[in-house]
Amino acid sequence: MYHSQDIRKRLEALNKIGVALSSETNLGRLLGLIVKEARNFTNADAGSLYLVDHDKNCLNFEVAQNDTLKKRADLKSETFKPYSLPLTKNSIAGYVAITAENLNIADVYNLSPEVGFEFNRDFDIRNKYRTKSMLLVAMKDTEGKIIGVLQLINSTNSQGKVVSFDTKIESLVSSLASQAAVAIKNAQLLKEIKDVFEALIRYSVSAIDARSPFTAGHSRQVAKYTMDLAQAINDTHEGLYANISFSPAQLEELNYAAWLHDIGKIGVREWVLDKRTHLSDAEMDALISRFENIKASAITETQEKKLKSFHSKEESATEIRELDKELKARIKQIDEKLAFIKKINTSNLLTDSSIKHLEEIYQKKYLDLEGKKGNYLTDFEYENLSVRKGNLTKNEIEEIQSHVTHTENIVNNIPFSGHLKMVPVFAAGHHEMLDGSGYTKHVKADHIPIQTRIITVADIYEALIAKDRPYKKSMDPINSLAILKEEAKNGKLDTELVRIFIEKKVYETREGN
């Protein structure tokens, strides 16, 4: 029995519990906290919580806590896993969820058949447990709708003996359940908003990645590596980062940053992202057409010389044969130059001799059919074909790199605050190197947070092993990891992060493996 002083203490406790519940926004942790506090409040050995799914007409068994089973050293009790059961009056929890009637049962093994519900003893049998007293309270939201059932099991007295739940405390437990229902509703609403927000981010980023077949799925994979590397750091208890442990809030912040790191590519022209050759097919077609005109001009020029020779008194068959020989040589040279251009157009690495030969072609001129002087190559064609490594010009490289600035601008306009306020910083810094050689701000190690360093390692590794891209072939994990180690050795990447990435085999967690 509870005295008035006990009731006052419980009222004070109830107020404190209400504050605690209102401050927890994670639905999973909140449900566990509700059961824990309700059990402490009533000296219950065990407790459960069900959420009502009105759409599916079922009860979702979300939380189960049991001190007796937890303390047993000689019995390996079953691990609880959430599950659903039909929303009917046959079960005790179902009866409360449907009728909104609170139940205070002295012994569930002695239920009268007339009550219309029964207790399932399967759990007790499997775990050698004896459920006796039980208090069930309907959880109603502010509109009076039942959203769940709080179930408390085996109230104990000061001697540890199982007793019935005192009727005087039922109203306090109902009050607690009401506060819990409001907290649950708020947490559910927050979760729904976050789920929609996350889905929008993932869909938008995936759509941007998919603009190029070479980067489809890139951000998803980078986020996967990022979070697995962060978890590996949490699990590491030696080394430079032994004392670092990312909280759930920090992990959420990091996850958003990883997903958003390349969202700025929406500001980069698609054909630049997808540039496979120095000149596009259309640009090469225009060049080839010009070379056909160059050959046609050579043929016309030779024909004019023949005609002039024909009308000359000094005409000779030898001269005609010589003109045909010269034309054949010119046509061959033109074809060879075109073949050379076609070859280097698909090459990602040009030698000095290739650059020199290309420059010679660029400087050559011809007379078109109208007698106007033209160039073998335009300035634009020469600029693109003369790229020594890769196929992007200086301006195109700057455009690609500008995606970092676009990312920062876009993410800065998303109202991240509180524990998410650093998302723009982490997301936009993924191309900065510890030695200052990165872009676009060229900051050094002291100004690069560990979260940004993590995304950088994940981004580089994913790019290395990803399927063939215009500027590189796909690499196997061994060579890719070797490059990470080399970059760390050269002071560009975080040596400790690369070590953890390799030793904890984070690289094996690629989605789809």
C-alpha positions in Angstrom: 0.0 0.0 0.0 1.2 3.5 -0.7 1.0 6.3 1.9 0.3 9.9 1.1 4.1 10.7 1.4 4.8 7.9 -1.2 2.2 9.4 -3.5 3.8 12.9 -3.2 7.2 11.4 -4.1 5.7 9.6 -7.1 4.1 12.8 -8.2 7.5 14.5 -8.1 9.0 11.6 -9.9 6.2 11.8 -12.5 7.0 15.4 -13.2 10.7 14.5 -13.7 9.8 11.6 -16.0 7.6 14.0 -18.0 10.5 16.3 -18.6 12.8 13.4 -19.5 10.2 12.0 -22.0 9.7 15.4 -23.7 13.4 15.9 -24.3 13.9 12.5 -26.1 13.1 12.7 -29.8 14.5 9.4 -31.0 11.4 7.1 -31.2 13.3 3.9 -30.4 15.1 5.3 -27.3 11.9 7.0 -26.2 9.9 3.8 -26.1 12.6 2.1 -24.1 12.7 5.0 -21.7 8.9 5.0 -21.2 9.0 1.3 -20.1 12.1 1.8 -18.0 10.6 4.8 -16.1 7.2 3.2 -15.7 8.8 0.1 -14.2 10.9 2.2 -11.8 7.8 4.1 -10.9 5.8 1.0 -10.0 8.6 -1.4 -8.9 7.8 -3.7 -11.8 10.1 -6.6 -12.6 9.2 -6.4 -16.3 7.4 -4.3 -18.8 6.4 -4.1 -22.4 5.1 -1.5 -24.8 2.8 -2.0 -27.8 2.0 0.5 -30.5 -1.3 0.4 -32.3 -1.2 0.3 -36.1 -4.8 1.3 -37.0 -4.1 1.0 -40.8 -3.0 -2.6 -40.5 -5.3 -3.4 -37.6 -2.5 -4.8 -35.5 -0.4 -4.3 -32.4 3.3 -3.8 -32.8 5.2 -5.3 -29.9 8.1 -2.8 -29.7 9.8 -3.1 -26.3 10.3 -5.8 -23.7 12.3 -5.5 -20.5 12.7 -8.1 -17.8 15.1 -7.7 -14.8 14.8 -11.3 -13.7 15.8 -12.8 -17.0 18.5 -10.2 -17.4 20.1 -11.1 -14.1 20.1 -14.9 -14.7 23.6 -16.2 -15.2 22.6 -19.8 -15.7 19.9 -19.3 -18.4 20.4 -17.9 -21.8 17.0 -16.3 -22.4 15.7 -15.5 -25.8 16.6 -12.2 -27.5 13.6 -10.0 -27.9 12.7 -9.0 -31.5 9.8 -6.7 -32.3 6.8 -8.4 -33.9 3.2 -7.8 -34.7 0.0 -9.5 -33.5 -3.6 -9.1 -34.5 -5.6 -6.3 -32.9 -8.3 -8.3 -31.2 -9.8 -8.6 -27.8 -8.4 -12.2 -27.4 -5.1 -10.9 -26.0 -4.8 -8.8 -22.9 -3.0 -6.0 -24.7 -5.4 -6.2 -27.6 -8.4 -5.9 -25.2 -7.0 -2.7 -23.7 -6.1 -1.2 -27.1 -9.7 -1.7 -28.3 -11.7 -0.9 -25.2 -9.4 1.7 -23.7 -10.1 0.0 -20.3 -7.1 -0.2 -18.0 -6.6 -3.6 -16.4 -5.1 -4.4 -13.0 -4.8 -8.2 -12.7 -3.6 -9.9 -9.5 -2.7 -13.2 -11.2 -2.9 -13.7 -15.0 -2.9 -17.4 -14.5 -6.3 -17.2 -12.7 -8.3 -15.3 -15.2 -12.0 -16.0 -15.3 -13.2 -17.4 -18.7 -15.9 -14.6 -18.6 -13.4 -11.8 -19.1 -13.1 -12.6 -22.8 -9.4 -12.5 -23.1 -6.6 -14.9 -22.0 -3.0 -14.9 -21.1 -0.5 -16.7 -23.4 1.9 -18.7 -21.3 4.3 -19.6 -24.1 6.9 -17.0 -23.1 6.9 -18.1 -19.5 7.3 -21.7 -20.5 10.2 -21.0 -22.8 12.1 -18.9 -20.3 11.1 -20.5 -17.0 9.5 -17.3 -15.9 6.3 -16.8 -13.8 4.2 -13.8 -14.9 1.7 -13.0 -12.1 0.5 -9.4 -11.4 0.0 -7.2 -14.4 -1.1 -3.6 -15.0 -2.0 -2.5 -18.5 -2.8 1.1 -19.4 -4.1 2.5 -22.6 -1.9 5.3 -24.1 -4.1 8.1 -25.6 -3.0 11.1 -27.6 -4.4 14.6 -27.1 -7.3 13.7 -29.4 -8.2 10.7 -27.2 -7.1 8.2 -29.9 -5.4 5.1 -28.5 -1.9 4.9 -29.9 -0.4 2.2 -27.7 -0.6 0.0 -24.6 1.8 0.1 -21.6 2.1 -3.2 -19.9 3.8 -3.6 -16.5 4.5 -7.0 -15.0 5.1 -8.3 -11.5 5.1 -5.4 -9.1 7.5 -6.2 -6.2 7.6 -5.1 -2.6 10.6 -4.1 -0.5 11.4 -7.8 0.1 11.4 -8.5 -3.6 8.2 -10.5 -3.4 5.7 -10.3 -6.3 2.6 -8.4 -5.2 -0.4 -6.9 -7.0 -0.2 -3.3 -8.4 -1.7 -0.9 -5.9 -4.9 0.5 -7.2 -4.0 3.9 -5.8 -1.2 4.3 -8.3 -3.2 3.4 -11.3 -4.2 7.1 -12.0 -0.5 8.1 -11.8 0.4 5.4 -14.2 -2.4 6.6 -16.5 -1.0 10.1 -16.2 2.5 8.9 -17.1 1.0 7.0 -20.1 -0.7 10.1 -21.3 2.6 12.1 -21.1 4.3 9.2 -22.9 1.6 9.2 -25.6 2.2 12.9 -26.4 6.0 12.3 -26.5 5.5 9.3 -28.8 3.2 11.3 -31.1 5.8 14.1 -31.3 8.6 11.6 -31.9 6.6 9.9 -34.6 5.8 13.2 -36.3 9.4 14.2 -36.1 10.5 10.8 -37.5 8.0 11.2 -40.4 9.4 14.6 -41.2 12.9 13.4 -41.0 12.1 10.3 -43.2 10.5 12.6 -45.8 13.5 15.0 -45.6 16.0 12.1 -45.9 14.1 10.5 -48.8 14.1 13.9 -50.6 17.9 14.2 -50.1 18.6 10.7 -51.3 16.3 11.0 -54.3 17.6 14.4 -55.3 21.3 13.3 -54.9 20.7 10.0 -56.7 19.1 11.8 -59.5 22.0 14.2 -59.8 24.5 11.3 -59.7 22.5 9.5 -62.4 23.0 12.4 -64.8 26.1 10.6 -65.8 26.2 6.8 -66.1 29.7 6.9 -64.6 28.6 8.3 -61.3 25.3 6.7 -60.7 25.1 5.5 -57.1 28.3 7.3 -56.1 26.9 9.3 -53.2 25.1 6.3 -51.8 28.3 4.3 -51.7 30.3 7.2 -50.2 27.7 7.6 -47.5 28.0 3.8 -46.8 31.8 3.9 -46.5 31.6 7.1 -44.5 29.2 5.7 -41.9 31.1 2.4 -41.7 34.4 4.1 -41.2 32.8 6.3 -38.4 31.5 3.2 -36.7 34.9 1.6 -37.0 36.4 4.6 -35.2 33.8 4.2 -32.5 34.8 0.6 -32.1 38.5 1.4 -32.0 40.1 1.6 -28.6 43.7 2.1 -29.6 45.6 4.5 -31.8 45.3 8.3 -32.4 41.5 8.2 -32.4 41.0 5.9 -29.5 39.2 8.5 -27.4 36.9 9.7 -30.3 33.3 8.4 -30.2 30.7 9.8 -32.4 27.3 10.2 -30.8 24.1 9.3 -32.6 23.5 13.0 -33.3 27.0 13.4 -34.7 26.6 10.3 -36.9 23.3 11.7 -38.3 25.1 15.0 -39.1 27.9 13.1 -40.8 25.5 10.9 -42.8 23.7 14.0 -44.2 27.1 15.6 -45.1 28.2 12.4 -46.9 25.0 12.1 -48.9 25.2 15.8 -49.9 28.9 16.1 -50.7 28.4 16.1 -54.5 25.0 17.8 -54.8 26.8 20.7 -56.3 27.4 18.7 -59.5 23.9 19.9 -60.5 25.7 23.2 -61.4 28.2 21.4 -63.8 27.2 20.9 -67.4 26.3 17.3 -68.2 28.6 16.9 -71.2 31.5 18.0 -69.0 30.7 15.5 -66.4 30.3 12.8 -69.0 33.2 13.8 -71.3 34.8 10.6 -72.5 37.0 12.0 -75.4 38.8 15.2 -76.2 36.2 16.0 -78.8 32.6 14.9 -78.9 31.2 12.7 -81.7 29.5 15.8 -83.2 32.7 17.8 -83.0 34.7 15.0 -84.6 32.1 14.7 -87.3 32.7 18.4 -88.1 36.4 17.9 -88.1 36.2 14.9 -90.4 34.0 16.8 -92.8 36.5 19.6 -92.9 39.3 17.1 -93.7 37.1 15.8 -96.5 36.9 19.3 -97.8 40.7 19.6 -97.5 41.0 16.6 -99.7 38.5 17.9 -102.1 40.4 21.2 -102.3 43.6 19.3 -103.0 41.9 17.3 -105.8 40.4 20.5 -107.3 43.8 22.2 -107.1 45.4 19.3 -108.9 42.7 19.2 -111.6 43.2 22.9 -112.2 46.9 22.3 -112.6 46.2 19.5 -115.0 43.8 21.7 -117.0 46.4 24.5 -117.1 49.0 22.0 -118.3 46.7 20.6 -120.9 46.3 24.0 -122.5 50.0 24.7 -122.3 52.3 24.1 -125.3 54.6 22.3 -122.9 52.1 19.7 -121.9 53.6 16.3 -121.2 52.3 12.9 -119.8 55.2 12.9 -117.4 53.9 16.2 -115.8 50.4 14.7 -115.5 51.7 11.6 -113.8 53.8 13.7 -111.4 50.7 15.7 -110.5 48.7 12.5 -109.8 51.6 11.2 -107.7 51.7 14.5 -105.7 48.0 14.4 -105.2 48.1 10.8 -104.0 50.9 11.7 -101.5 48.9 14.7 -100.2 45.7 12.6 -99.8 47.7 10.1 -97.9 49.2 12.8 -95.6 45.8 14.2 -94.9 44.4 10.8 -94.1 47.3 10.1 -91.8 46.8 13.4 -90.0 43.1 12.6 -89.6 43.9 9.1 -88.3 46.4 10.6 -85.8 43.7 13.0 -84.6 41.2 10.2 -84.2 43.7 8.2 -82.2 44.7 10.9 -79.7 41.0 11.9 -79.4 40.5 8.8 -77.3 43.8 8.9 -75.5 44.1 10.1 -71.9 47.9 10.6 -72.1 49.8 12.4 -74.8 53.5 12.3 -75.3 55.8 15.2 -76.2 56.0 14.0 -79.8 52.2 13.7 -80.1 51.8 17.3 -78.8 54.5 18.5 -81.3 52.8 16.7 -84.2 49.4 18.1 -83.2 50.8 21.6 -83.2 52.2 21.1 -86.7 48.7 20.1 -87.9 47.2 23.1 -86.1 49.5 25.5 -87.9 48.7 24.1 -91.3 46.3 25.9 -93.6 44.4 25.1 -96.8 42.4 26.9 -99.5 38.8 25.9 -99.5 36.7 25.4 -102.7 35.9 29.2 -102.6 39.5 30.1 -102.5 39.4 31.2 -98.9 42.2 30.3 -96.5 41.3 28.0 -93.6 42.9 26.1 -90.7 43.2 22.4 -90.4 42.1 22.7 -86.8 40.1 25.4 -85.0 41.4 26.9 -81.8 38.7 25.0 -79.8 39.8 21.7 -81.4 43.4 22.3 -80.7 42.8 23.3 -77.1 40.8 20.1 -76.4 43.0 17.8 -78.4 46.3 19.1 -76.8 45.2 18.2 -73.2 48.2 16.2 -72.1 46.6 14.1 -69.4 42.9 13.2 -69.3 40.5 15.0 -71.6 39.4 18.0 -69.7 40.7 21.5 -70.5 41.8 23.9 -67.8 38.4 25.6 -67.9 36.5 22.3 -67.8 38.6 21.2 -64.8 37.8 24.4 -63.0 34.1 23.8 -63.8 34.2 20.3 -62.4 36.0 21.6 -59.3 33.3 24.3 -58.9 30.9 21.6 -57.8 32.4 22.1 -54.3 31.4 25.7 -54.2 27.9 24.8 -55.6 27.6 22.2 -52.8 28.5 24.7 -50.1 26.0 27.3 -51.5 23.2 24.8 -51.8 23.7 23.1 -48.5 24.1 26.5 -46.8 20.6 27.4 -47.9 19.2 24.3 -46.2 18.3 25.5 -42.7 20.5 23.0 -40.8 20.8 24.0 -37.2 21.5 22.5 -33.8 23.5 19.3 -34.0 23.3 19.5 -37.9 24.8 23.0 -38.2 28.2 21.7 -39.5 26.7 19.7 -42.4 27.7 22.4 -45.0 31.3 22.5 -43.7 31.7 18.7 -43.7 30.1 18.3 -47.1 31.9 21.1 -49.0 35.4 20.2 -47.7 35.8 16.7 -49.2 38.4 17.7 -51.8 40.7 19.5 -49.4 44.0 17.7 -48.7 45.9 17.8 -45.4 48.9 19.4 -47.1 46.8 22.2 -48.6 47.0 20.9 -52.2 43.3 20.3 -52.4 40.5 22.6 -53.6 38.8 25.0 -53.5 40.0 26.8 -50.3 43.4 25.0 -50.1 43.2 24.7 -46.3 45.5 22.5 -44.4 45.2 19.8 -41.7 44.5 22.1 -38.8 41.4 23.4 -40.5 40.0 20.1 -41.8 37.7 18.4 -39.3 37.9 14.6 -38.9 34.3 14.3 -40.3 35.5 15.9 -43.6 38.6 13.7 -43.6 36.4 10.6 -43.3 34.2 11.7 -46.3 37.4 12.4 -48.3 38.8 8.9 -47.7 35.4 7.3 -48.6 35.0 9.5 -51.7 38.5 8.7 -53.1 38.2 5.0 -52.5 34.8 4.8 -54.1 36.0 6.7 -57.1 38.9 4.4 -57.5 37.0 1.2 -57.4 33.9 2.5 -59.3 33.2 1.2 -62.8 35.2 2.8 -65.6 35.0 6.5 -65.9 36.0 8.8 -68.8 39.3 9.7 -67.1 40.2 6.3 -65.6 39.7 2.6 -65.6 38.1 0.8 -62.6 40.7 -0.4 -60.2 40.7 -3.5 -57.9 40.6 -3.1 -54.1 44.3 -3.9 -53.6 45.6 -1.2 -56.0 43.0 1.2 -54.7 44.1 0.7 -51.1 47.7 1.1 -52.1 46.9 4.5 -53.6 45.1 5.5 -50.3 48.3 4.5 -48.4 50.5 6.4 -50.8 48.3 9.5 -50.5 48.5 9.3 -46.7 52.3 8.8 -46.9 52.5 11.9 -49.0 50.6 13.9 -46.4 47.4 14.3 -48.4 45.1 11.9 -46.5 44.8 11.2 -42.8 47.1 8.3 -42.1 45.2 7.0 -39.1 41.9 7.0 -40.9 43.4 5.1 -43.8 44.9 2.6 -41.3 41.5 2.0 -39.7 39.8 1.9 -43.1 42.1 -1.0 -44.1 42.6 -2.8 -40.9 38.9 -2.8 -40.0 38.1 -3.8 -43.6 35.7 -1.0 -44.1 36.4 -1.3 -47.8 34.6 -4.7 -47.8 31.3 -3.1 -46.9 30.5 -1.8 -50.3 26.7 -2.0 -50.9 25.8 -5.0 -53.0 28.8 -7.1 -51.8 
